[in-house]
Amino acid sequence: MLYINTVIMLAAPPPHPSPQPKAQALNLPPHLAQAVWSGQALGGGQSPVLPSGHAALDAHLPGGGWPCQALTEVLQAQAGLAEWRLLLPALVRLVQRGGQVLLVGAPWRPQLTALAREGLPEDRLVCIDARSPLERLWATEQALKAGCLSAVLAWLPQVRAEALRRLQACAARHAGPVFIFRPEHAGQGASPAPLRLHLGLGPCPHPLQVRLLKRRGPQHVPAIVLPHWPVGLATLLPAAALPATHLAHPGLSEVDRHVALDRTAAPTGA
């Protein structure tokens, strides 16, 4: 065994260097410098993003929207709970650009009339009825390898870590966003998804509550409250059920009207 003794010469420390960007300090090539981000700041990078349609959420997402060419993992207490409310604004934007929405193993059959009213027409929606875990995984991989612009929504409650890594590799070559829905207890394990969040509902009138569990940037602990309801909610109640104060002020925002509607529809004593 070879031992090498070294002698350390002590000298006066050099003058404190002037602050400079991290990429410049590392002397990286330009194409790599753009991908460098500090752990104390939101990551940017070269990957495109799709605005979520929720300004309060975009303010905390790297790049200001849902990442494309990467997985977004959504953890929930119950499948089929509020996914459409969270994703519809972005999906409508993607469809308006000529894209499609692919569903793999959705827990419930989508209500096409309601989606069309929100701006997602039936002919831009593809539902893949995959039942077993292997079928869902295979169908998701094939959807990611398709050459069309699409958003892929896959419910994979039993997916393994190695399968997620393979999906992340496939997603890197996919032009649109990819959302993987898993039960909330999956948050106890690691995930290759660069963006990971927990989706839940607040108290009546049940706004969305999003907790960012993992992102390229500093940890974000507080829940982000998103007061977003379907546009067609007003048609569910007769006009006589609306509070008189809201009928007398037509300048109120759509969100304010939906809050009043939800409070009217909520059961008393609940």
Residue, then its C-alpha position, 0 to 999 in steps of 0.5 A: m500500500l502506498y502512502i503519499n505525504t503532502v506538505i501544505m504551505l500556508a499563505a495569506p488568503p487571496p482577495h475576496p473575489s467579486p460576486q459572479p453568476k454561478a455558471q460563469a464561476l464554474n466556467l461551463p459551456p453555454h449549453l450547460a450553463q443554461a441548465v445550472w440552477s441554484g438550490q435556493a432559486l427555482g430552476g429554469g432550464q431549456s425544457p418548455v413549460l405549459p402554463s397551468g392556468h393558475a397564476a398562484l401555482d405558476a408562481h411556484l413552478p420552475g419555468g412558470g408552468w407544467p413541465c413538458q418532456a418530464l413527468t409530473e407526479v400527482l399524489q391523491a387520497q382518492a383517485g378521480l378527485a379534482e384532477w380535471r379542475l387542476l389540469l383543465p386550464a392547461l389542457v384547453r390551452l394545449v388543445q387550442r394549439g392542436g394537441q390531444v389529451l390521452l387518458v390511460g386507466a382513468p378511474w371514471r369515464p369522463q363526462l364529455t358534455a361537461l368537458a366540452r363546455e369547459g373547452l375540451p372537445e370530444d374529438r381531442l380526447v383519447c381514452i385508453d381502457a387499460r385495466s391491469p398494471l402491465e397494460r397501463l404501463w405499456a399503454t403509457e409508454q406507447a403514448l409517450k413514444a407517439g409523435c403527436l403533441s399530446a398531454v398524457l394523463a396516466w393513473l398508475p397506482q401500482v407502478r414500481a420505481e424502475a418503471l417510473r425511471r423508464l417513463q421519465a426517460c420516455a417523457a424526455r422525448h415527448a413534446g407535451p406534459v405527462f401527469i402520473f397519478r398515484p395514491e398519497h402513500a407513494g410519497q413515502g418513497a423516492s421518485p424520478a419525477p422532477l415535479r411532485l405534488h399532493l392534490g387535495l380539497g379544502p373546506c367548503p366551498h372546496p378550493l383546490q389545495v396543492r402542496l409541492l413535495k418536490r421541485r427544482g428549487p427550494q422546498h415549499v411547505p405551505a399549501i397553495v390554495l386555488p379557488h377554481w370551479p367549473v364554468g358551468l356550475a351556475t347552470l346546476l342551480p335555479a336563478a332563485a337560489l342565488p343570493a340577492t346580493h350577487l344578483a344585484h352586482p353583475g360586476l362580480s367575478e366568476v369565482d365569486r359567483h361560484v363561491a356563492l353557489d357552492r355555499t348555497a349548495a352545501p348541506t346545512g350542519a355539515 
